[in-house]
Structures are given as C-alpha cells and as structure tokens.
Amino acid sequence: MKRYKSAILTTIALVVAVVLGLLPNSATSYYPPCVFHKLTGIPCPGCGTTRAWRHLMHGHFYDALYTNPLVLIAEVGFIVYVVWLWVDTVRGSNSLDKVMHFHMKPWMYVLVGVLVLANWVWSIQKGI
C-alpha cells in the first residue's frame, strides 16, 4: 500500500507540474521571484528552472536548454523515475529501490558539483 501512495503522490506532483507549465504566461505572474537574485543581483544556481520547465511544456526545447540546461536532464530523470515507480508498483518488484540506494562515489559528487557550477556560470553569463 505504501508503494501505491508513493506512486500516486509522485504522479500528482508530475501532473501539477505539467499543468502549471502549460498555463498561459499571464497566469504565471504569481510565481515568486528568486530571493537570492533579489538580494544579490546575480542568479542563483537554480535560476531559470521555472522558465525552462515552461519552455519544455510548450515544446521549445532550445529555449529550455538555453534558459537552464540542467532542467532537461532533471525532468527527463523525474519522468523516468515516475514511470519506473509505477512499473515496479504494478509488478510488485523493487528494482527502483535497488537503483536508488546505491552509494555515490566521490567522483560522482564532484561531477554533480561541476555541472551545477557550470550551470550557474552559464546563468550569470547570460545575465538572467
């Protein structure tokens, strides 16, 4: 039962994200601004995530990549996660658990850090 709750909640989160991403631009004026950007004048490492997601939802892949390149990787990963979670739930298996509980090697942390840093430099260079 716990697995079904997790699958349902994760699916609801994905559906809500898709619906919000498909709203017309005038309806998204209520999205909160980035506090880090407001305080410092420079974008945070995640700046552009909402805009990139909206570009993806409208089929503007180039604009999404330009706005925040890591969003495409993260969103594809999230969709794969949701589908895999449902497949495991229906089959009664736990292959996703085995994959999700691997131990990250030190080089993996460095890689993630370099990707986030590169994405941040990209956002600052673009002058979001």
C-alpha positions as CSV (number, residue, x, y, z in Angstrom):
1,M,0.0,0.0,0.0
2,K,2.9,2.4,0.8
3,R,4.3,1.9,-2.7
4,Y,0.9,2.9,-4.2
5,K,0.7,6.0,-2.1
6,S,4.2,7.0,-3.2
7,A,3.4,6.3,-6.9
8,I,0.1,8.3,-6.7
9,L,1.7,11.3,-4.9
10,T,4.6,11.4,-7.3
11,T,2.2,11.2,-10.3
12,I,0.1,14.0,-8.8
13,A,3.3,16.1,-8.5
14,L,4.2,15.5,-12.1
15,V,0.6,16.3,-13.3
16,V,0.6,19.5,-11.3
17,A,4.0,20.5,-12.8
18,V,2.7,19.8,-16.3
19,V,-0.5,21.8,-15.8
20,L,1.4,24.7,-14.3
21,G,3.9,24.6,-17.1
22,L,1.1,24.7,-19.7
23,L,-0.6,27.8,-18.2
24,P,-0.5,30.9,-20.4
25,N,2.2,33.4,-19.5
26,S,-0.3,35.9,-17.9
27,A,-1.4,33.2,-15.4
28,T,2.2,32.7,-14.1
29,S,2.8,36.2,-12.8
30,Y,2.2,34.8,-9.3
31,Y,5.3,32.7,-9.4
32,P,7.6,34.0,-6.6
33,P,10.8,35.7,-7.6
34,C,14.2,34.3,-6.7
35,V,15.1,35.6,-3.3
36,F,18.9,35.1,-3.9
37,H,18.6,37.1,-7.1
38,K,16.6,39.9,-5.4
39,L,19.2,40.2,-2.6
40,T,22.5,39.8,-4.6
41,G,21.6,40.8,-8.1
42,I,23.1,37.6,-9.5
43,P,21.1,34.5,-10.4
44,C,21.2,31.5,-8.0
45,P,22.3,28.1,-9.4
46,G,18.6,27.2,-10.0
47,C,17.5,30.4,-11.6
48,G,15.6,29.8,-14.8
49,T,14.3,26.5,-13.7
50,T,10.6,27.5,-13.9
51,R,11.1,29.3,-17.2
52,A,13.0,26.3,-18.7
53,W,10.2,24.0,-17.5
54,R,7.6,26.2,-19.1
55,H,9.6,26.2,-22.4
56,L,9.7,22.4,-22.2
57,M,6.0,22.1,-21.7
58,H,5.4,24.3,-24.7
59,G,7.8,22.3,-26.9
60,H,10.5,24.9,-27.0
61,F,13.4,22.6,-26.3
62,Y,16.2,25.0,-27.5
63,D,14.8,27.8,-25.3
64,A,14.6,25.4,-22.3
65,L,18.3,24.4,-22.8
66,Y,19.3,28.0,-23.2
67,T,17.5,29.0,-20.1
68,N,18.7,26.3,-17.8
69,P,20.4,23.2,-19.3
70,L,20.2,21.1,-16.2
71,V,16.3,21.2,-16.3
72,L,16.1,18.9,-19.3
73,I,18.3,16.3,-17.6
74,A,16.4,16.6,-14.3
75,E,12.9,16.5,-15.8
76,V,13.7,13.5,-18.0
77,G,15.1,11.8,-14.9
78,F,11.9,12.6,-13.0
79,I,9.7,11.2,-15.7
80,V,11.8,8.1,-15.9
81,Y,11.5,7.8,-12.1
82,V,7.7,8.1,-12.2
83,V,7.3,5.5,-14.9
84,W,9.7,3.1,-13.2
85,L,8.0,3.6,-9.9
86,W,4.6,2.6,-11.5
87,V,6.1,-0.4,-13.3
88,D,7.6,-1.6,-10.0
89,T,4.3,-1.0,-8.2
90,V,2.3,-2.9,-10.7
91,R,4.8,-5.8,-10.9
92,G,5.3,-5.8,-7.1
93,S,9.1,-5.6,-7.6
94,N,11.7,-3.3,-6.0
95,S,14.2,-2.7,-8.8
96,L,13.9,1.0,-8.4
97,D,14.8,0.7,-4.7
98,K,18.0,-1.1,-5.6
99,V,19.0,1.6,-8.1
100,M,18.1,4.4,-5.7
101,H,20.1,3.0,-2.8
102,F,23.5,2.8,-4.5
103,H,26.4,4.6,-2.8
104,M,27.7,7.6,-4.7
105,K,31.4,7.6,-5.3
106,P,33.4,10.7,-4.6
107,W,33.8,11.5,-8.3
108,M,30.0,11.5,-8.7
109,Y,29.7,14.3,-6.1
110,V,32.4,16.2,-8.0
111,L,30.6,15.7,-11.3
112,V,27.3,17.0,-9.9
113,G,29.1,19.9,-8.3
114,V,30.9,20.8,-11.6
115,L,27.6,20.5,-13.5
116,V,25.8,22.8,-11.0
117,L,28.7,25.3,-11.0
118,A,28.8,25.3,-14.9
119,N,25.1,25.9,-15.0
120,W,25.4,28.7,-12.5
121,V,28.2,30.3,-14.5
122,W,26.0,29.9,-17.6
123,S,23.1,31.7,-15.9
124,I,25.4,34.6,-14.7
125,Q,27.0,34.9,-18.2
126,K,23.5,35.1,-19.8
127,G,22.5,37.9,-17.4
128,I,19.2,36.5,-16.3
